[in-house]
Amino acid sequence: MTPDDSRAIVRYAVFSTAVAVVLMWALYQVRSEILLLYVSALFATGLAPLVRMIERRRILLAGKRRIPRSAAILVIYGTVLGLLAALAAAVVPPLIDQGRQLWADLPTRLNLLQQKLVEWGVMPAGTSFAELLKQAPVSGGTDAVTTVLVAIWSIVGGVFGVVTILLLTFYLLVDSEHLFNLFVRLFPRSQRQQVSNVGELMAVKISAWLGGQILLGFIIGIMSAIGLALLGVPYFFVLAVIAGVGEMIPMVGPLLAAVPAVAVAFTVSPSLGLAVALFCWGVQLLENNFLVPKVMSQQVGLSAITVIVALIIGSSLLGLAGALLAVPTAAILQVLFEELVLAEKEA
C-alpha cells in the first residue's frame, strides 16, 4: 500500500465519521418529529388491512367501480368520529353532572380524607394538604403564571401532535401502496416476495394491537363502572372513564387510575376504601393474568415476558411514549427476527 493510498483511506475514514456525527446530531434534533412520523406509520400500517377491505367493496350505483382509497380512509375516520360522538353523547352529560358534583364536594372530601389520614398517623395533626403543598419544593422557582402557561402550551402541543398524526396517517395511507412498492423494489427480485409477506404480517400484528388496546380499555371501563356502582362509590361513572383511559397507558396508567377511586371511597368509609382497593387489585389481576395475555398471545403473538421486557426498555428510553410504542415495536422486531433470521437458518 502506497503512502497516497494510506492518506486516502484516512481522509475517507475522517469524512465518513464526520458525516455520521452530523447525521446523528440532525436526527437527535428532530427526534420529536421522527417520533410523530413513527406513530403515524404505525397507525397507517395497522389501518391498512381495514382500508383495503373497504376499498374492495363495490359502489352500488357505479357498477364495478371500487371505492377510492381516499374515500375508504375517510369512511374509517368518519366512522371513528361518529362512534366517538355517539359515545360522547352518552357519556358526557352524566360525566359532566358527576364531575360538577365531585368538584363541588371536593373540599369536603379532602377534609374527610385528611381527617382519616391524621387518625391513622399518616399525616401529622394540625397540618393540611394546602400546607403540605406550600412546603413542597418547587423546581426552578417558577411562579403560578409560568406554571399555567407551561400547562397551556403542553395542551396546545398535545392537540397539535394529535392533528399532525391524523394528517400524516391519512397521507401515508393514501400513498401506502406506492411507498411500500418503492420500498420492496430496493431489494433483489428474489427477495421481494418475502419482504412483501413480512410487511403484510407486520400490518396484521399492528392492527391486532390497535384493536386489542381499544378492547381492553372498553372492558376495564365497563367492569369498573359496574363494580364501583355496585359498591356504592360516588361518581362511579367519572372514575370508570378514568379507569378505561388509564388502561390504555402501559405500566403506570392502571395504577394512577385506581388512586382517585380509592381516595373517593375512603372519604365515605375506611371499609369502602378497602373494598375498592381490593376491587381494583382484583381487576388488575384479571387483566394481567387473563385479558392482556389472551390479547397479546392470540392476536399479536407476543409472550408475556416479551411484553414486560419491551415495556421496561421502551419506558427507559422514551418514558411514557416509549411504553406506549413498546408492544407494537416488539411485534415488528419479532416478525423481522422470525421471518428473516430464523427462516433463513431453517432453510
Secondary structure, 3 states (H helix, E strand, C coil): CCHHHHHHHHHHHHHHHHHHHHHHHHHHHCHHHHHHHHHHHHHHHHHHHHHHHHHCCECHHHCCCECCHHHHHHHHHHHHHHHHHHHHHHHHHHHHHHHHHHHHHHHHHHHHHHHHHHHCCCCCCCCCHHHHHHHCCCHHHCCHHHHHHHHHHHHHHHHHHHHHHHHHHHHHHHCHHHHHHHHHCCCCHHHHHHHHHHHHHHHHHHHHHHHHHHHHHHHHHHHHHHHHHHHCCCCHHHHHHHHHHHHCCCCHHHHHHHHHHHHHHHHHCHHHHHHHHHHHHHHHHHHHHHHHHHHHHHHHCCCHHHHHHHHHHHHHHHCHHHHHHHHHHHHHHHHHHHHHHHHHHHC
